[in-house]
Amino acid sequence: MAPPPPPPQWVIDLSSPPAAKPKSSGIPDPPGFTSTSTGSKKQQGSSKTVVRAPLTPAEMDTLKLKKAWEVALAPVKQLPMTAIMMYMSGNSLQIFSIMMVGMAFKNPIMGLMATNQAFEKLESEGIKSKITMVKAVYVAMQLLALALGIWKVNGMGLLPTTRSDWLAWETARDPLEIAIPAF
């Protein structure tokens, strides 16, 4: 019986790691890269991680304020996608368009109720007055998203905006004159 054929080259390449190549042409390693080769002591000594100094309270407040603005403007970033979905769902009463309208009302209302919870991790004494402005923008963005839902409901004809929608509460007019035909 003949011995089995040797494995293909790709199997051999996978089972044995490539040989370490010498560092070429003075290109520095990217930040955070640690060399795994057992090269010279110069490489081993330079692989120490640099410890970053702790942030000052002013820098931390600046970062918290930037993050608060990101949270405040997040509802606006969803508006174009929601508007396109509402446009594509049509104005007829179908389950998909009803679900879209339900989500268009639910998400902003839940966002308005959770306004303080959205910003509680970002509040500090140094930026308390600035966070109030950010919260006001967040509420305005949620109201804008709610207005998109109201626009869709109006487009579907579900808002009572015409006089004929209120006929049940209209009283019949008493005629001033009565015309009786003469035969």
Salt bridges, closest charged atoms under 4 A:
ASP29 OD2 - LYS23 NZ 3.72
GLU70 OE1 - LYS67 NZ 3.82
GLU123 OE2 - LYS135 NZ 2.66
GLU170 OE1 - ARG163 NH2 3.60
